[in-house]
Amino acid sequence: MLRLVLCLCLLLVLPASAFAGDVSVTLRTPQGAPIVNAVVTIEAPHTGPVRFDWPYRMAQQNLQFDPFVLIVPVGAEVAFPNLDKVRHHVYSFAPAKTFELKLYGQDETRVVNFDKPGVVPLGCNIHDNMVAFVVVVDTPWAARTDVSGQAVLRGVPAGPQTLHVWHPYLIAPGNALAQPVAVPRDGAALAQVTGQLRAPLQQRRMY
Amino acid sequence: MFKRLQTKLTVLYAGLFGVALTLIAAAVLLAITANAERQVRGELVAGGAVFDRLWAMRSSDLENDAGLMTRDFGFREAMASHDGATAQSALENLRQRSGVDVALSVTLDGQTAASDGHSLGADGAAIAQAVQTDTADVDPAGVAVIGGAPYQAIATPILSPTLMGWVVFAQKLDRREMSALEGLSSIPLHAQVLERGADGWISAGEPLSGADTRRVSRFVSDALANHAGPQQLSMSDGAAIALVKPLKTLDGAPSAVLLLRYPMAMVMAPYRLLMELLVGIGLAGMALAVAGSWALARSVTRPVSALVAAAQRLQQGEAAQVVVETGDEVGRLGESFNLMAEAIGERERRITHLAMSDAETGLPNRLALERRLATAADAQGALVAALSIDRFAMVRGVIGYELAGALVRHVAARLAVVAPGAAIGRLSSDTLGMVFRAADGAAAAEMMARAVDGPMQVGDATIDVSVTIGVADSRQPDPDRSPFVAAAIAVAQARTGHRRVAAFDPEAYGDPAANLSLMSQMMQAIEAGHIEVFYQPKFDIRRGCVGALEALVRWRHPQRGLIGPDLFIPLAEETGHIRALTDRVLAQAIADQQHLRAAKHDLDISVNISGRLLSDTDFADAALRVVGSAPGRIWFEITETAVIDNPEEALRQVERFADAGIGVSIDDYGSGLSSLAYLREIRAEELKIDKAFILDLAASRKNTLLVRSTIDLAHSLGMKVTAEGVETNEAFALLAGMGCDYAQGFLIERPLPLKDVLTFLHEDRAAARRYG
């Protein structure tokens, strides 16, 4: 039994350690501005539950969601702590997860289980300007671009893969772009992705 | 252009007034129009601004309503959960609540659903496309066409929280809406929304006629192209000022405009009364100007016309006075004219009197008599007599001019007594004229002469007066001379005939005018050779043959035939043609002498030299040169009378002729003033006794004695003697007995042309002639 577990572990670890490379993605606008909060994913066969090392938490603070984009694996329990003095009414009509967290107050936390992959836009029925997105993925290779528009996917199985880029305001069908990337057996592949953003509707309605 | 001053003045004043008025009216109209247009343009621009504001307000209202819908959680939930019926009912609910005409939802995949459940068809698809393609930073808003009518529409996104679709609220831009807009303007504008159709700009909500549609469409296109402000737009119901405001459309394309119009008629309406007043005032003023200037001109021209008429009467010699009505310049002109007319009349009477009367005697003059004759000679005609006082010049020399005038008056007074009813006037200083009627003019004249004749007391002197009377009959008109001239000529004829009374005899008077024309033809005749030289032989009594020839001139006139020297020589002397005539005769004589010499007839030729030429040194020089070339001897025949005029010079020339060997004959001796003194002075070689003595030589013993003593006298002075006018053998015999040298006359031969002379001489030589 231990031997079997060991073997399974090896099977799990080996491809990653022996035949996997990194993909370093840089996402920019055609003007060269970095695009922040984009989600880059590569979907490849994997085993075991997916876990990310950031908290599965969508706080509401200063009448905004934080973070703006949260990547969680399928089945994740996401906490919705209200850090504001006002109450919020978080909702989603997304097919991936329709839910409604009716008026809850300061320091109250609600937990929602995201059981299907997909993009779940979040709004607050009281505060129209509050928008956030929970991206539920079924792959371990997912990351969010930082302020310099960069994200690194580590240990991606070597070989030709498809790099997916998603951003809520990306001008593309389904707000997503796909780009082939050759992942080396070792080392890092660099992927330059260019995309265009539109103004978020909520912002232009702030008059 | 205008014949009447009145018309001219009227037209001028009225025209000036009219022009000034028209200019003023034009200026006012221009100012008013410009001002009104400017005002209306301002109003249009303001109306446009109001419309903008209104549009924005309505847009905001719609957006608020639509926003209310899109924020509604239930609606969003219904939309998100694809619960169409619920969403539609919610939409309809809000539409009714906010009173919006049309509400519809558009999903992201372009499906449209109207709140009332109607299908929107193509309009819905167009709206969906417009909403989806919008990329602007603001919500899609603007004009949309639904069911053929324009709507103001706004689309608001349904955010849950991401875009799920749009809610579109649309408010119809119908007449009611436009009226609301028009009502906001201070002027009655007309507002209309136009869309860009396939054939231009059309008005879906408020159709225009075909022509207006084309006009408006072109106007909108131009205005959009030029970004023009308010412009003139002409339409079938009149011109208007119009402003085109582009309207935003739902799809952002520039396919709708707002047309604000303001008819020019309404622009000008407030000024209509002013314009009508202006025209009315103008017409009234024009009428006043016409009437005033007509009246003024009339006041000026009526006296002037009267003056013109008076001046015409004055010109025709009638009395002409004008009525002076005013004291102005025209009136003074009339007064001056009247004075002038009077003065002219006075002067005319005086001049007429002077012209019609003799200043010395106060009797009517010849002109007055002629006038009288002209009036008297109409039906029966009248006789004209000229009564010439005999020796008047001598009498006047004795008694003086003043008494001579008195004498003429006395004679006239006596005539008036014997011939009552006759007009008596003075024709010339010594001649009275009379116009009278009588059955027998000559008998009446005899009676007058007897009545006038006799001693007459003039001043202190008693003068024995006699008159010679010439009578002319005015009943037989003579185109050549007036009866007074005829009567005067008759006086001369009477004196010539030593009669007291004579009627004018045209036969005896001849035709001086024709003679004058003859002279004008003489030079041509000399050049053309019409002046011929004839020769009359002189018979040498002692030798019994022809001894010499006398050259005599003849004029073969083409119309009048042969003219004798008696007719044209005196005229030639008077007119100066005698020089050319004599030159011609002399040259011909010398040439003919040559011919005769060639025929073995060596004869002297005599040429008559006029007294006029004797004092002509130039002629003498020329004659001497010519005679020098003569083959034989040339004689010059001159009369004593010719020498008397200028004896010194004449005698000097005669000396020169004699010195040059020219024989000099004294012609016509005894007929004129035969002076022994001249007979002594003239260096003549021959004396020619005038034919007056020879013609009745045999009948008159006195003549015989005279001729005989003359022959003796001549011979004793060393001259040969030629007798002229020898026509009978008896005379020839007597002359031969008296010792006369030559005989000349028809007995020998009349003057002959040269060829006949040659024949004659030939016969003369063949058979010796015997006369006596």
Interface residues (C-beta under 8 A of the other chain):
Chain A: Y91 F93 T98 P121 L122 G123 C124 N125 D128 M130 V131 P168 R198 A199 L201 Q202 R204 R205
Chain B: R71 F73 R76 E77 A80 S81 T135 D137 V138 D139 P157 L159 S160 P161 T162 L163 M164
